[in-house]
Each structure stands twice: as C-alpha cells, then as structure tokens.
Amino acid sequence: MNNRLKGSIGSQRERDAMQDEREFVDVARTLKSLATDLEVPAAPVLGALAHHGIEAALDLLSDLSNLNASCAFYRHRAGWRAKHGGVPIVH
C-alpha cells in the first residue's frame, strides 16, 4: 500500500509539473505573438518572463510599446484560444 501511495503522489507531481509547463508555454507564446504584433522585440520580453515572471515581462512589454500590456495580453490570449480551440498541448 505504501508503494501505491508513493506512486500516486509522484503521479500528481508529474501532472502538476506538466500543467505548469503548459501554462508557461501558453504565456510565452502569447507574449511572443503580442510583441510581434506590436512590432517590439520579443526576446527581451521572453527573457524577462523566464527570469522574473509574467509581471516583469508585461511591465517590459508595456514600456517598449507604450501600451497597457496586461489588458492586451489577456485579449490576445483569449482571441488565440478562440481561434485555435483552447490551450496548446505540450508533448
């Protein structure tokens, strides 16, 4: 029974890690697409995401584009999901 419990905890951790990875990929894809649409360099925005999180990436995107990037980010992501049928799958 103890092995079964350890296995289910491990499986839950794997599912959580996969969900975190999917969310990161979704956020990165949206930021890259939005930066491209706003004609600002995506690399520094993605670097800020990787090193400091989404708030830092949105702040930098706002600074580079003179736009409220938070609002634009959520509109852009919702539009992409509606067009492509949901969150991208990570394999």
Helices and strands as residue ranges (DSSP letters): H 2-37, H 42-52, H 54-65, H 69-84
